[in-house]
Amino acid sequence: MSLQGRVLSWVAAAFLALFAAVVQAQSLSYPTRTIRLLLPFPPGSPSDILGRAVAQRLAEQLGVPVVPDNRVGAGGNLGLELAARAPADGYTVVVASPGIALSPSLYAKLNYDAERDLAPISRLASVDNVFLVHPSIPARSLREFIALARKHPGKLNYGSGGAGTTNHLANELLKLLAKVDIVHVPYKGATLAANALLSGEVDEVIVSIPSSLGLIRAGRVRPLAVLADKRVPTLPDVPTSAEAGLEGFTMAIWWALYAPAGLPKELQTRLNQEAVRALQSPDFRAKLAAIGFDAWPSAPDDLAKFVRAEAARYSTIVKSAGIKPQ
């Protein structure tokens, strides 16, 4: 190697060493200022409630303010896009919902690529869904409902919070797995769909367990199955979908924490450690449980694998339902 080449190599090595030292110094002192937590859904929504609880806990652990910032629009994609464009310095994070895995199947064009533009930090929490029917429906079990739907194709209907929501996709998964024909009636939100069930406008809905417990306990709706792998403590007598005769019929609502891609590994690890520490804390787990969330921490790689699997599953359901990208 020529003298010039050796000099360039030394300079490059010195630059890399300096860069590594700067990154390490940043990670050791991190954080030194306010962290912005982007919340892609409106105030009062489950995402917002969870995000604010997480923000408060992280602020206590990190010793700096963690400020919730609601950025609503495009089905949650506006907040994710803003996070993707933010500096990768650990001072912007975002709470993602199933939309991060579902949007590539629903939208012909997105202004960000989740795998390329966002760095996974940790899963946060999940909420299980329950399959409910109006008391006038003669089915007393999921098997009986499926049999009824097969006997009367196109006669039963279900309400959802709108096209592309998890309660819409869950019913389309039912149609795919059970080979039944039931009619979709979309509403502007799951609450309106649940109200439609109460009034008898629709025969069935799939909604989160926390939002429906009062109705179930009052006998105003009939639960036929929880869409989970195991029974839920708040509904111990309601079978899982597998126990009720339909393997693979699961659909939860979940949330996860992301940062902009390019985040130094040391900061990604630190944020993950703090999130896991919070979510494994008995008092914080109890706090989340009291407002309907199951704490569900993970390593960054496990989150990435989970979201890829969910994206593939959602894609299959969207194609089966004939939902066209917008």
Helices and strands as residue ranges (DSSP letters): H 3-29, E 35-39, H 46-62, E 66-70, G 74-76, H 77-85, E 92-96, H 99-106, H 114-117, E 118-133, H 142-151, E 157-160, H 166-178, E 183-186, H 190-199, E 204-208, H 209-217, E 222-226, E 252-260, H 265-280, H 282-290, E 294-295, H 300-321
